[in-house]
C-alpha cells in the first residue's frame, strides 16, 4: 500500500480502474446484439461476422499473462495507460470500419488494450488499499463486471436502434480519453522489478491459447473439420509440454511458480475456475428456457435474468468488506454452496413454472455469486508479494476467461450428448420435452461443478491464517 496516499486519491484511482473494467466487460457482450446489423452493413455472412466476437475473446485470453509480467518489470501505470489508449484507438477504428477484415483487426487491437487493463486492475487495487479495505475495493470491481454483463445486451440494443451499430464502439472513445487523463493525473507508478521477459514462453503460450480456443469455438459451433477435431488436441498437448520445458529452463519464466507456493492462491484460482464453468453453463441455456420453453418475450426474459447481476453488484462490495473483517472462508464456501443449490433447484423447473419461482432461483444464484467473488479474489491477492501483483492479477483473469469458455463448451457437450441435438437447432422451434431433458442435465452438472468449488474452498480451511495476513 502507498503510505502517503489520501483516501480521495485512492477512490479516484479505483474509479479509474473501474472505467476500463466496465468498458472491457461491456465489449465482450455488447457486440452480440449488433451482429445482424453488421452483417447487413458490411455484406458478410453471419458465420463470418461471429469473428467480431471470437477474435476479441481469444486475443484477451492469449495475452493476459504477458501484460501482467511486463507491468511488474516496467511499471503498472504506463501499461494501464497504454491499455486504455490502445482500447480507445481500437474502439474508434472499429466504428470507422468499412469491411469485415478491418473490423476484426480493429477488434483485435481493442482486445489487446482491454487485456492490458484487465490483467492489472486487481494488482493496482491491491497495491493502493490496506488489507482491511482490500476486499471491499475488489468487491466494487466484481460489481462492475456484473453491471457490464447486465448492460451489454440492453445498452447495445438501445444504441443500435437509435444510433446504428457503429455507436457501440464510438461510445468508448470519450470515456477512454477521460480514463487516460485520470491515469496520468493520479495513479502512482509501481516499483520496477529486476529480470527479463520470457519472450519464448510468451510466444508458445499465445500460440497454444489461440489454437486451442479457435478449436473449441469451431467445435462448439459445429464448424470443426475432421482433421481439426483429431489433430488439434495432440498439437495442443505438444505445445503445452514444450511450454513447460521452456519455463523450467528460464530464470524468469512467464508463469512465476512462486505465486502458487501459497495454497490459498492455488486453491483459490481452482475454485474460481469451477465457479465460472458452473455459471456460464447456466448463462448459455437459461435464455433458451425462458423464451422458447416458458414463452417469455426477450424483454421480460432479460428483465428476469437481470436479477442475478443486480444482486451480485450490490452484494459483492458488502461481502468483500465483511470478508476483510471475518475472513474469506465463510463467504467462499457458502457462496459456491448457494450457487450449487440454486443450480440444483433449476432442475425442478418446467414449462409451467411460475415467474416467482424462477425469479427466486435466479436471485439465489445472484446471492451465491455476490458472496463468493470478492472474498475469493481478496484472499488470493493478499498472499502475493507486491512485486508479483501484476502476474497474479493476470493469472486470476486468465482462469476467469478459461472458465467462461470451458463452461459454454462443457454445457454444449452435455446438452448435445443427452439430447442428440445440434445447438444450432435451438435457433428455431424447440421441442420442450427434449430441451428440458438436456437443460436439466446441464444445470445438474453445473451444480456439481459449483459444489466441487465449494469443497476446494474447504481444503483452504487449514490455510486461513495465511490468507488473512497482510503482507
WOLINTA-V457549 format. One record per residue. N is the residue number from 1. SS is DSSP state (H for helix, E for strand, L for the rest). Layout:
# WOLINTA-V457549
{{N;SS} {N;SS}}
This chain:
# WOLINTA-V457549
{{1;L} {2;L} {3;L} {4;L} {5;L} {6;L} {7;H} {8;H} {9;H} {10;H} {11;H} {12;H} {13;H} {14;H} {15;H} {16;H} {17;H} {18;H} {19;H} {20;H} {21;H} {22;H} {23;H} {24;H} {25;H} {26;H} {27;H} {28;H} {29;H} {30;L} {31;L} {32;H} {33;H} {34;H} {35;H} {36;H} {37;H} {38;H} {39;H} {40;H} {41;H} {42;H} {43;L} {44;L} {45;L} {46;H} {47;H} {48;H} {49;H} {50;L} {51;H} {52;H} {53;H} {54;H} {55;H} {56;H} {57;H} {58;H} {59;H} {60;H} {61;H} {62;H} {63;H} {64;H} {65;H} {66;H} {67;H} {68;H} {69;H} {70;H} {71;H} {72;H} {73;H} {74;H} {75;L} {76;H} {77;H} {78;H} {79;H} {80;H} {81;H} {82;H} {83;H} {84;H} {85;H} {86;H} {87;H} {88;H} {89;H} {90;H} {91;H} {92;H} {93;H} {94;H} {95;H} {96;H} {97;L} {98;L} {99;L} {100;H} {101;H} {102;H} {103;H} {104;H} {105;H} {106;H} {107;H} {108;H} {109;H} {110;H} {111;H} {112;H} {113;H} {114;H} {115;H} {116;H} {117;H} {118;H} {119;H} {120;H} {121;H} {122;H} {123;H} {124;H} {125;H} {126;H} {127;H} {128;H} {129;L} {130;L} {131;H} {132;H} {133;H} {134;H} {135;H} {136;H} {137;H} {138;H} {139;H} {140;H} {141;H} {142;H} {143;H} {144;H} {145;H} {146;H} {147;H} {148;H} {149;H} {150;H} {151;H} {152;H} {153;H} {154;H} {155;H} {156;H} {157;H} {158;H} {159;H} {160;H} {161;H} {162;H} {163;H} {164;L} {165;L} {166;L} {167;H} {168;H} {169;H} {170;H} {171;H} {172;H} {173;H} {174;H} {175;H} {176;H} {177;H} {178;H} {179;H} {180;H} {181;H} {182;H} {183;H} {184;H} {185;H} {186;H} {187;L} {188;L} {189;L} {190;L} {191;L} {192;L} {193;L} {194;L} {195;L} {196;L} {197;L} {198;L} {199;H} {200;H} {201;H} {202;H} {203;H} {204;H} {205;H} {206;H} {207;H} {208;H} {209;H} {210;H} {211;H} {212;H} {213;H} {214;H} {215;H} {216;H} {217;H} {218;H} {219;H} {220;H} {221;L} {222;L} {223;L} {224;L} {225;L} {226;H} {227;H} {228;H} {229;H} {230;H} {231;H} {232;H} {233;H} {234;H} {235;H} {236;H} {237;H} {238;H} {239;H} {240;H} {241;H} {242;H} {243;H} {244;H} {245;H} {246;H} {247;H} {248;H} {249;H} {250;L} {251;L} {252;L} {253;L} {254;L} {255;L} {256;L} {257;H} {258;H} {259;H} {260;H} {261;H} {262;L} {263;H} {264;H} {265;H} {266;H} {267;H} {268;H} {269;H} {270;H} {271;H} {272;H} {273;H} {274;H} {275;H} {276;H} {277;H} {278;H} {279;H} {280;H} {281;H} {282;H} {283;H} {284;H} {285;H} {286;H} {287;H} {288;H} {289;H} {290;H} {291;H} {292;H} {293;H} {294;L} {295;L} {296;L} {297;L} {298;H} {299;H} {300;H} {301;H} {302;H} {303;H} {304;H} {305;H} {306;H} {307;H} {308;H} {309;H} {310;H} {311;H} {312;H} {313;H} {314;H} {315;H} {316;H} {317;H} {318;H} {319;H} {320;H} {321;H} {322;H} {323;H} {324;H} {325;H} {326;H} {327;L} {328;L} {329;H} {330;H} {331;H} {332;H} {333;H} {334;H} {335;H} {336;H} {337;H} {338;H} {339;H} {340;H} {341;H} {342;H} {343;H} {344;H} {345;H} {346;H} {347;L} {348;L} {349;L} {350;L} {351;L} {352;L} {353;L} {354;L} {355;H} {356;H} {357;H} {358;H} {359;H} {360;H} {361;H} {362;H} {363;H} {364;H} {365;H} {366;H} {367;H} {368;H} {369;H} {370;H} {371;H} {372;H} {373;H} {374;H} {375;H} {376;H} {377;H} {378;H} {379;H} {380;H} {381;H} {382;L} {383;L} {384;L} {385;L} {386;H} {387;H} {388;H} {389;H} {390;H} {391;H} {392;H} {393;H} {394;H} {395;H} {396;H} {397;H} {398;H} {399;H} {400;H} {401;H} {402;H} {403;H} {404;H} {405;H} {406;H} {407;H} {408;H} {409;H} {410;H} {411;H} {412;H} {413;H} {414;H} {415;H} {416;H} {417;H} {418;H} {419;H} {420;L} {421;L} {422;L} {423;H} {424;H} {425;H} {426;H} {427;H} {428;L} {429;L} {430;L} {431;L} {432;H} {433;H} {434;H} {435;H} {436;H} {437;H} {438;H} {439;H} {440;H} {441;H} {442;H} {443;H} {444;H} {445;H} {446;H} {447;H} {448;H} {449;H} {450;H} {451;H} {452;H} {453;H} {454;H} {455;H} {456;H} {457;H} {458;H} {459;H} {460;H} {461;H} {462;H} {463;H} {464;H} {465;H} {466;H} {467;H} {468;H} {469;L} {470;L} {471;L}}
